[in-house]
Amino acid sequence: VVGGLVASRRPKNPVGWSFLGSGACFALVGVANGYATYGLLTAPGALPGAQAMAWPLSWLWVPGVTLLLSFVPLYFPDGRLVSRRWRWVVWLALFFSVTGAIFAAFRPGEIQNEGIVNPLGIEALRAILGLLDTLTFALYFTLLFASAASLVVRFRRSGPTEREQIKWLAFA
């Protein structure tokens, strides 16, 4: 709702589109989760394509989280970066979103500990899962720290109106 409201009133502001994209990702994850759970666990074989619906469930959450926790702080409240120097964080967020989604899409094993196995999981990746998890974890927290730091920098450079908007985001 917030994304739709912001995007309809200020279509050039990426904050609204980030909220909309994140909401769409999580809505699709919910649909895929319900369909796959019912078709694979509750009533096996009752729904066609239940195994195929398990695959988006494995990776679609990554862009949803990245949009919400990285892009919103970077562009909030006016839809612009603090300065040109913050572009590397945007590129890092895009890189994480794409590579994280690819990694999650082909990760072998259960999806979100729900008893549903990733249908396209590559078993050969099990040997390097520890290394990939560590790299993903480090990249993700670097990205979160940088996105939060952009809000702090923006807060220190802003006027009273923008400070109130940032306070609203921090305490909402």
PyMOL commands that set and color helices and strands:
alter all, ss='L'
color gray80, all
select helices_A, chain A and resi 2-9+14-42+50-59+61-75+84-105+123-157+160-171
alter helices_A, ss='H'
color red, helices_A
select strands_A, chain A and resi 110-111+116-117
alter strands_A, ss='S'
color yellow, strands_A
deselect
rebuild
show_as cartoon
